[in-house]
Amino acid sequence: MKRAKRGHAVIEIALMLPWILLLFIAVFDFGFYVYSAISVENAARVAALHTSSNSHLANDSTTACFYALQELQKASNVAWLPSNFSCTGVPLRVTAAASMVNGLPASQVTVTYQAVAGIPIPWFSSLYSITRIVSMRQSDENATP
């Protein structure tokens, strides 16, 4: 009787292995997505913190790009960018603009990052775009309303 049940576990593992591997790959890829989302959020926050420090910097997309690049330096696409990258296209777009928050002058920074999926799965898109918009009131005393 024992002899008839030998090998069942091997067959069950063989049948379930593709699903287990797919689940592992999906969790691994989701980790890359979450890391990218957190990095983009931090990049937008740091850039907005800089542009809101002075009313003259509210539209300074160039320096906001510098700070966003510093936050995203370990992201998959950004590490390969040339040092003179201007943050106006793929994979990273950073814009800073003066705005108003509750009637007070503010700065609004938009960071859009297009990442490549870590492990390409055939029926999922291999590119995904993450956009974060941060508005922060200006902190200088001579900001004009």
Residue pairs with C-beta under 8 A, 6 or more apart in sequence:
22 121
25 119
25 121
26 121
28 118
28 119
29 117
29 118
29 119
29 121
31 118
32 76
32 115
32 117
32 118
33 115
33 117
33 128
35 75
36 75
36 76
36 113
36 115
36 130
37 130
39 71
39 72
39 74
39 75
39 113
40 72
40 111
40 113
40 130
40 131
40 132
41 132
42 71
43 67
43 68
43 69
43 71
43 72
43 94
43 111
43 113
43 132
44 68
44 109
44 110
44 111
44 132
44 133
44 134
45 134
46 67
46 68
46 70
46 71
47 64
47 65
47 67
47 68
47 94
47 96
47 109
47 111
47 134
48 64
48 96
48 107
48 108
48 109
48 134
48 135
48 136
49 136
50 57
50 60
50 63
50 64
50 67
51 57
51 58
51 59
51 60
51 63
51 64
51 96
51 107
51 109
51 136
52 58
52 106
52 107
52 136
52 137
52 138
52 139
53 138
53 139
53 140
54 138
54 140
55 98
55 105
55 138
55 140
55 142
55 143
55 144
57 63
57 96
57 107
58 96
58 97
58 98
58 99
58 105
58 106
58 107
58 138
59 96
59 97
59 98
60 96
61 87
61 94
61 95
61 96
62 86
64 87
64 94
64 95
64 96
64 109
65 85
65 86
65 87
65 92
65 94
68 87
68 92
68 94
68 111
69 78
69 81
69 85
69 87
69 92
72 78
72 92
72 113
73 79
75 113
75 115
76 115
76 116
76 118
77 91
77 92
77 113
77 114
77 115
77 116
78 91
78 92
78 113
81 91
81 92
85 92
87 93
87 94
90 114
91 113
91 114
91 115
92 111
92 112
92 113
92 114
93 110
93 111
93 112
94 109
94 110
94 111
94 112
95 109
95 110
96 107
96 108
96 109
97 107
97 108
98 105
98 106
98 107
98 108
99 105
99 106
99 107
99 108
99 135
100 106
101 135
101 136
101 137
102 137
103 145
104 137
104 138
104 143
104 145
105 137
105 138
105 143
105 144
105 145
106 135
106 136
106 137
106 138
107 135
107 136
107 138
108 133
108 134
108 135
108 136
109 133
109 134
109 135
109 136
110 131
110 132
110 133
111 131
111 132
111 134
112 129
112 130
112 131
113 129
113 130
113 131
114 127
114 128
114 129
114 130
115 127
115 128
115 129
115 130
116 126
116 127
117 124
117 125
117 126
117 127
117 128
120 126
